[in-house]
Structure formats: structure tokens, C-alpha cells
Amino acid sequence: MGIIIKSEREIAIMRQAGKILAAVLEELKASVKPGMKTKELDEIAAREIARRGATPSFKGYRGFPASLCTSLNDQIVHGIPGETVMKEGDILSIDLGVIYEGFQADAAVTVGVGDVGQSAQGLMEATEGALRVGIVAAKAGGRLGDISAAIQKHAEAKGYSVVQEYTGHGIGRQMHEDPQIANFGKPGTGPRLKKGMTFALEPMLNKGDWHTRVGDDAWTVYTADGRLSAHFEHTIAITDDKAEVLTAISSSVDGKIGKEQREVYA
Ligand code: MG
């Protein structure tokens, strides 16, 4: 199929989808607290997406039963919201996709539930940092492998491993388009990056080993060793000389990403 180049008009629609998604993610982040069930977040997501005239991408995707993925602690991605009660010190990945006027946006954040320890905080910051360096590496004229390599280098420099079986992806009319974007790789390899390409970059970093396992629900992905994992994702568009973050949100774990992205990329 190849990498689909989007027109300015198509990217303008994706920008709107991204803004809606970012606003809903902000609401979800602000809602997370100890004692809450993950399904309550799903209810907020469904309501807030609908209120903004969009549709949740994940609901019904290959039978996925919810509007968002909630992945706690050693869950990496694809956790199903339900009766699980979040407790102080947990970390929660919230992954959300929306469709607006036929185009998709996809983003994820990991947040602490109440106060989290230094160790979990460090993992979250490194994962968000890995996303940030991946975005910086996404430049017209560069190669796809530049993004993968930047993410891997940052993660490993901070002492974490990158999940290998799950990747970022092209995005547009479909949630998953070509190419797959691994969170590890070599600079200067892979397809040439061009203006109009739109990607969802999504590093998943583990405190321990990179191996994963899928749970009994056939969706939830866990770290094989039971240690913590974090996940951050943005939808971006390659412009003439840089990446524009279409799902930019105003707050971050370490207070940097929203501000920097607005200043540098928005
Ligand atoms: Mg994604």
C-alpha cells in the first residue's frame, strides 16, 4: 500500500481531530484519582468525544469493547477499562483514538494515580522524553529509521528497554496505515520522510526486560517480567522542515513536552 501522503486540506482535518483528542485526553488526565474504576474513564471518554462531534476509533475495532485503552502498571497497552479500582501509586496509560470527518487521530499519555514513587516517575519522564526525541527526528528528507533510532537511544540511555512487538504507525483515514514505526532501529535506514506523511509515534518503555505477554482477555499486553511499563503517543504531520504535533496537550509528566512542542513545533 505504501505511505499515503496527505494534502494540506486532509492535514487540516486531522489537526481538528487531534485537537478534539487532546482536549478529551486532558479531561481524562484531570479525572484520574485513587478509588476510581477504569470504566469510569471510559464513560468520560465516550461522552466527551461525542460532545465534540467525533467518534471513538477503538470501540469495535477488531471487537475491542471500549472507547479507550487503560493499561495499569505492568500492563503495556490495550488494557480494557472495567471494574479495576485505581490506587495511589499506580501508573496508568490512557490511549485514545478519535475519528473526525473521516480522519483519525491517536494519542496516549501515562499518568500517576495520586503520588507515585521516584522510580515510576523516572520511567514516565523517560518515555515522554523518548517520544519527544522521536518527534524531533521526524523531518522531511530524513529516514524513518532516524525516528526509531532516536527513541531507542533515549530509552536505553535512561536505562529502560523498548517494547519490540508493538510499534507506531502511519495514520490517516485508517487508524493503522503504512509504515510500521519500530521504537528501535538504525539511523539513515528505511523510507525517506516526506511532507504530508502523518504518523502516530508511540514509544513503550519497560523498567525491566522488553518481552511481553498477552493476558487472558486476549487484548491486554503485559510485561513478561511483571515490572512497570509506560506509553506515550502523539499523532504528527511532517511539514517542510519539521514535525507538527497534531495532538499536542498542554501538560506533561515533567512539565516540558506541552510547552516545548508548542514553542518548537506548533
Ligand atoms: Mg497508535
Boltz pocket constraint, residues with backbone or C-beta under 6 A from the ligand:
constraints:
  - pocket:
      binder: B
      contacts: [[A, 106], [A, 167], [A, 168], [A, 169], [A, 175], [A, 200], [A, 202], [A, 233]]
      max_distance: 6.0
